[in-house]
Amino acid sequence: FFRSLHLTMGDGEGEAVKVAVRMRCFNGRETKENATRIVRMEKFEKGSNTFIKDPNSGQEKKFVYDYSFQTHSKTEQGIGEWADQNTVFDTLGRPVMNSALEGKNVCLFAYGQTGAGKSYSMLGKQDDPGIIPRTCDAIFELIDNNQDASLTYVVEIQVVEIYCEMINDLLADRKKWPAKHSSGKIVETVTARLNLVDLAGSERTDLAGTSGTMLKEGNAINLSLSALGTCIKALSEGKKPNFRDSKLTLLLQASMTNGKVVMIAALSPASICYDETVSTLRFADRIKQVKIKAAKNVTTDPVAEMKKAMEEERAKLQAEIDALRSRCTDGGGGGADMAELQDALQTQAEAAASMKEEFERRMRELEESAEERQQRAQSINEMQSIALGGVALTPEAVTGPHLANLHEDVRLAETLLYEFKEGTTVIGRSDKENPPTLEFNGMGMVKNHAQVVFENGTVTLTANTNGRVFANGQPVKKPVELKHNMRVWLGNNYAFRFVFPGKEDEGEKFDEGEKPDYFFAEQEIAEACGGASEVAGGGGGAQGGPTK
């Protein structure tokens, strides 16, 4: 039979959302401010406890979750059993993958404040990968080891970002990898959608002092997280959630209404982050109350099943509309019912268009040949190569002057390298008419944001009039020659250290074995601005691309 990872529908028994929390080590800022650890954990054969102590009163609160991972210290006693990336993947990632292979929709998402370690758990580093790359490796290892000639695996990949409530497909024109057994009869189809989500940290715009475009971006992030929280609250209370409140909840609707959901809450154990950590723990405590039906999506006739699912969904929406029309006709609900009816009609139209598009896509997939599928896979690889642009993941791949990303989490710092070739490098937001050499679509970025010119052994940085650019804490208002170890900020969240191999002696000197980090770069801006950092949005560092 044939296995494919995408969406179908079904009914099943309710299963509680699995909740895990993970405590990271102190970052540079917390260490410099002499923060104390206020979180400890206890692991049992089944379940776990997480404790947090109020740094002011000393009172300790207890939260009970399915799993608690302590990645703070290997040696400190009494804070819980040490958990590395292998432990997290074997406990959360592998079961999630197996559930998808059984035909269940699955959603695993990381939640927490900015810099709490979400990306480390989900993505990890080149030499210490997280859940997403480990899951991909495990899936393809399973495929490579398949000895059953009658069994065909097809993996469909979609990578998207949600920016200001707009969904952008990061693999350009790629829709889905097509699905077809090249020979023989399809006996059984097992389908599932596996969502692995690295959420953005909530933006505290009141503290950051953001305005204009950056305020809009920060509010959009908060809107998505707030909508997710509202949907989870409704589900925990047995009410009908409004998934249309944001694009994030709309994308996760299938898994949150028919699937297995796992959340990993990333925590800072530092006393200076008490309020944010308590907020995360309370959110995690709320979501564990949610029970979701998860069915195995297995069919012997994919086309018939798709038609049946479409008809059931259409009938369900029509029944809701008929009931609303009846209330409006009777005059019992007034304007509220009329508004709800209009909303339902819009939902029906959107659902019909979506189901039609999905049906047509699946039919194209079933009719596509193995050769055509291989050609599409090749085009995907080519588009990915173009999309990566000048990004390198290992120092060995870079020999010339380059930017190395800085991050609050030292484990994610300097993992992405952007090399400058001879000539002009244009940096900026996506622009179809004039594509930039290096594309960054995060907060505070604009088209043609900045230019870097590398010629005659000299690297010069120039900022666009509307581009927010800092070098060593100072706004770039005229061309600046970059020297080794200089700190560069682009937009709101992208921080880098400039590296010039062979010209280290010309740059700023630091103690042996040390180099400027994210907090050094952030602090020098704060000092230059009289104590209030102009880089708004709560930090997060350069991610090497947009928040996904």
N, C-alpha and C positions, 0 to 999 in steps of 0.2 A: 504494500500500500504506500501511500504518499503522504509526507508530512510537510506542512507549510506554516510559517509563523505570521499570521495576520488574523483579522477579526471574523468570527461568526457569532451567532447568538444561541442561547440555550437557557434552561432553567436548572436550578440546583438548590442544595441546602445551604443555609446561612453559616458562614464561618467568620469568626472574629478576626479583625485586622491584627496582624502580628506587629509588635512594636519593639524596637531595639534602640538603646541609647549608647552613644560612644563618647568617651571622655578623652580629649587629646592632651598633649603635653603643653606646657607654657610656651607662648610665643615670645619674641624679643621684647615687645612693649610690656607684657606682663612681668617678665623677669626684671626689666629695668625699673619698674614701679614697685618692686618687692612684693608682688601679689602673693597671697597664700592660697593653698589648695583648700577648697570648701566642698568638694564632691568626693564621695567614696562609694564603693559598690560591693555587693554580695551576690555570688552566683550559686544557684542550687541545681539539683538534678533536673528540676522543672521550674522555670521562672527565675526571677532575680529581683533584688532590691537595689534602688539607687537613693542615696542620702545626700542632701545638700544643707549646709550650715549657713545661717544668716551671719555674715561677718560682724554685724553690729550687736545683735542680741545673743549670738552663740546658739540660738535654738536650731535644732536639726529637724528637717522634714523628710519623710520617707515616701518614695514612689515605687510602685510595683509594676514591672514590665516583663515581657517574655524573655528578653535578653539584655544584658548590660556588658558592654565591652570597655575595658580599662586599657587605654593606650597612652597613659600618662607616664608611668615609670615601671621599669622592669624590676627594680630593686626595692622600692618603698613597700613596706609591709602594711597590711590592714586596709588596703584601698581596693582590693579586688584582684582577680587573676588577670595576668597580662594577656592581651589579645592583639595579634598582628594581622596583617592583611589576609593571610591564609585562613586564620580563624574566622574572620568576618565573612569571607567568601564561602567557606565550607558550611557556616551556620545559616547564612542568609542567601547568598548568591546561587549556590548550587541547587538548593531546594526550589528556588524560584525558577531556575532554568528547567529543572525536571518537571515542574508543574506545567510549564509552557509546552514541553514536549509531550505531555499527556493530553494536551488540548485545552488547557485552562488559560483564560486571559489573566495576565499578571501585571501588577504595577509595583515597582520598588522605587521609593523616592527618599531623598535625603532632605532633611529640614533642619533649620537652625540659624543663628545669627551669622552675620558676615564674619568670615575668618574662623568659624568654629570647627572647620574640618570636613565640610560636606564634600568638596571636590576631591579631597584626599581619599575618602571612603569610596566614592563613586568612580573616580578616574585614576587616582594614585599618581605615581611617578614612573618614569621610564624603567627604573630598576626595581620598582616596588608597586606594580600595577594594582588598581582597585577593582571594584565589582564589575564595571562595564567591560574593560578589556579582558578580564579573566573569564567572564561569561562568554564573550565572543570566542576566545581561545578554546574553551571547553566544548562549545557547540561544534566548532569546526574539527576539533579532535574526534568528537563522536562521529561526525560525518566521515572523516578519513578512515576510521576504524570499522565502518559499516561493512559487514560481510554478506549481508542479505541482498541478493541481486534484485529482489522484488520490491525493495524499500528505497525510496528516493526522498532526499531531504532538499528543500528549497528555503533559503533564508532571504527575507525581504528586509531591506535596511532603509530606515528613514531617520535623518538627523535634522531636527528643527530648533530654531530659537523663537521665543516669543518676546518681541520688542515693541513696547508701547501698544500692546494689544494687537499686533500684527504678527502673523505666523510666517516665518521665512524658512523655506526648505534650503538647508545648507549644502545639499548636494545638487543644487541648480535645477536642471530640467529633469533629473531623474525622478520618476514616479515610484515605481516598485520593481523589484526583480521579478520577472515573469515566472509562472509556475506551471510546469507540465511534465508528466512522465513521458519520456521520449519513446517508449515502446511498451506494448502490453496494455492491459486493461487496469484502470484505477479501481481497486477493490474497496479501499477505505481512505478517507481524507481526514486528517487530524489537524485542526487549525487553532492558532492562538495568537494573541497580540501580547508581546512582552515589552512593557514600558519601563525604561530605566531613566530616572529623572534626577537631575542635579538642579535643585531649585536655587534661585537667587536669594541672598540674604535680604531681610526687610530693610528698607532705607529710612533712617530716622531724619526726615527732611527738616524737622523743626530744629534739631541740633546742628545739622550740617549747614543750614543757612542757604539752601539751594534756591534758585529762581529760574525763570524762563524755561528753556528746553530741559535742563537737568531736573528741575522740579517736576516737570511733566513725566520724565522718565522714571524718577523715583516714585511718583504717585502711581504709575502704571504697574510697577513691581509690587507695591503694597496692595493694589487692587487685585492682582492675581492671587497673592497669598491670602488676602482677606476672603476672597470668593472661595478659595479652597477650604479655609476654615469654616465658612458658613455652610458649605455643602457637607462637610464632615459632621458638623453639629446636627444638621437636618437628618443625616443618615443615622446618627447615634440615637436620635429621638424618634426614629421610625417615620419621619416626614419625607415629603418629596423634595429633593434638592433642585435648585435652579442652576443647572450646569451652564446655562447660557450667559451667566454673569461675567464670565471671562473666557478667553481662549484657552487658558491652562486647564480649567475644569472641563471645558468642552472636549479637549483632547483626551482627558483621563476618564471621561464618562463611561466608556465601555468597560474598563477594568473596575471602576468603582461601583458599578451596578451589576456586573456579571463577571466576577473574577476574584483572584487572590491578591490582596493588597498587603504590602510590607513597608513599614516606615522605619528609617534609621535616623534618630535625632542626634545631631552633632552638638556636643557641649564643650564650652570652655570651663575648666575647673577653677578659674581664677576668682579671687574675692572681688576684684574690680568689675567683674562681669556678672555679678550675682543676679541682678534684675532680669537680664536677658536670658540667663540660664534657667531661672525659675519659670519664665514665660515659656521657654521651649519644653520644659518638663511637664507643665500643665497642658500644653497643646498635645503632647504625646499621651498624656493620661486620658485626654478626651477622645482621641482617635481610637484607643484600644476598646472603647465601648461599641464601636461600629461593627455590625455583622453584615456580610455581603454574600449573596448567592454566587457560587462558582461552579459552573457546569463544564463537563468535558465536551468540547465541540467536535464531535465525530460524526461523519456522514458517509454514506456510500454513493450519494448522488449530489455533488456540490451545487449543480445548477438548480435542482429541485429544492434543495435546502435554502439557497439564496432567495428563490422566489417565495418560498413559504415564510421566511423571516421578514421579507419586505411586505408581504401581505398582512402578517400579524402586526407589524409596526404601524402600517397604514390604518388598519382597523382600530388599533388602540388609540391613535391620535384622533381618528374620526369620532370615536365614542366620546372622547373628552370635549371635542368641539360641539357635538350634538347636545351634550348636557349643558354646556355654557350657553348655546343658542336658546335652549329651552328656558333657562333662567332669565336671559335677557328679554325674551318674548313675554314671560310672565311679569316682568317688571320688578322682580324681587331683589336683584342685586345692584341695580343702578349702574353708575359709571364704572365701578370697580370690576363688575362682571364683563362689561363691554371692553374694557382695557385688557382683561385677561383673555377674552375671546380673540381680540386682534393679535395678541401675543401668540396664542395657540395657532392661529391661522398662519402666522409668519413661520412658526416652528414647523408646521406641517409642510409648507412650501420648501423650506430649507431641507427638511428630512427627505422629502421626495426627490429633490435634486441630488442629494448626497447618495441616496440608495441607488438611483439610476446610474450615477457615475461609478459607484462601486461595482454594480452588476456588470456594466459595460467593460470595466477594467478587468474583472475576473474572467469574463468571456474571452477577452483578448489574450489573457495569460494562458487559458486552457487550450487555445488554438495555436499558440506560438510554438515553434520548433526548438529543439535543443540548440541548434546552431544560432538561431536568432537570440536565444537566451544568453548564449556565450558572448555574442557580439555586444549585447546590452551591458553585460558585466564588464567587458573590456572598456566600453565608453564610460562607465561609472568610475573605473580606475583612473582613466584619463582626466575626468572632471575633478576627481579628488586631488590628483597631482597638481592641477592648475589652481584649485582652491587653496592648497597649502602654501602656494607662492614661495616666499623666501624663508619659510619656517623650517628650522632644523631642530631635532630633538636630542642630539648628542654633540658634545664639544668637538669630537673628531671630525664631524661633518662641516665644521666652520673653521676657516683659516684666516679670513679677513676681518676688518672692523665690524662690530655687530652690537646689537642691543640684547641684553639678557634680562628676562622678566624678573621683577621682584614681587614678592607675595608675603602676606602676613604669616602664612604657614611656611616655615623654613623648608619643609619637605617638598613644597611646590615651587620654591624660588629657583630661578635660573635653570628651569627645565625646558624653556622655549627660547630659541635663539634666532635673531633676525639679522641676517648678514647684508651688508651694503656692498653692492658691486660698483665697479668704476662707472661714473656718470651720475645721473639724478634718480633718486628714489622718492616717489610720491607716496605719502602716507595719508589715509583718510577713510571716511565712510564709503560704503558701496556706492558706485556711480557707474551706471551702464554706459553712459556716453563717454566718460573718461575714467576707465577703471584705474584705481590706485595700484601701485606696486605692492604695498603692504596695506591690507584692509583690516580696519578695526571698527566695529559697529556698536561699541558700548556707549555708556553715558558720557555726554560732553563732546563726542566726536562729530566733526562736520566733514563735508566733502572737501577734498584738497586741503586737509587739515595742516599739513606741514611738508617740507621738502628737505631731503638730505642729499648733499652733493659730495661725492668722493672723487677727488682728482688731485694729482701731484702729491699723493701721500697725505692729504689733508681732508678731514671730514667736517663739513659745515652744516649746521641745522638752521633752517629758516621757518618761522611760523606764519601761517596765513593770518590775515587780519582778524578773522573770526575764530581762529583756532586757539584753544587753551593749551599752551605749551610752557613747561618750566624746565630750566636747566640749573642744577645745584640750588634749587629753592627759589630762583628768580624767574619772573615772567620773561619769556623770550620775545623781545620787541624789535630786535635787529639780528642779523645773522650771527651765530655763535659757533666758534670752532670747538668741536668736541675733543676732549682729552680723555685718556684712559681713567676709568673709575668715576667719571661724571655721572650724576643722576639725572634722568630725563623722565618727565611726566607728560603724557599725552592724554588730553581730555580729562575725564573725571577719575577713572580707575586704573589707567595703564601706567605702571611705574617700571622703570628699567635702570640697569647699570650699563653704561657704555664700556665696551671692552675693545681694546686696540692691540691685538697680538703683535709683539715686536717693538711696541712703543710704550711699554708699561712705565718706563722710567720718566716719561714726559708727563705722566698723570699724577694725581694727588696720592700721597703716600699714607698708608695705614699700617698699624702694627702687623708684624709678621703673622700670617695665617688668617688675618681679618680683612674684610672688605665691606663697603657700605651695603646695608640691607634695607628692607622696606621701611622700617621704622625710622632709620636714619634719614631716608629721603623725605618721609612725611614730616619729621620734626624740623628739618631745615626750612621747609615751606612755612610751617607754623611760626617759627622764629622770625622769618622775613616779613610775615604778615602781622606781627605783633601778638602772636599767641593763638590766632584763629586761622586754621588751615584753609586755604582757598580751594583745596582739592576736596570737594564735597562728596557726600554719598556714603560715608562710613567706611571707606577703605576697601579692602578686598584684593588690591594689587592687580598687576597685569595678568590676565588670564590667557593672553595670547589669542583672544577671539571673543565673540559675544557671549553673554550669559545664556545658558540653554536651560 
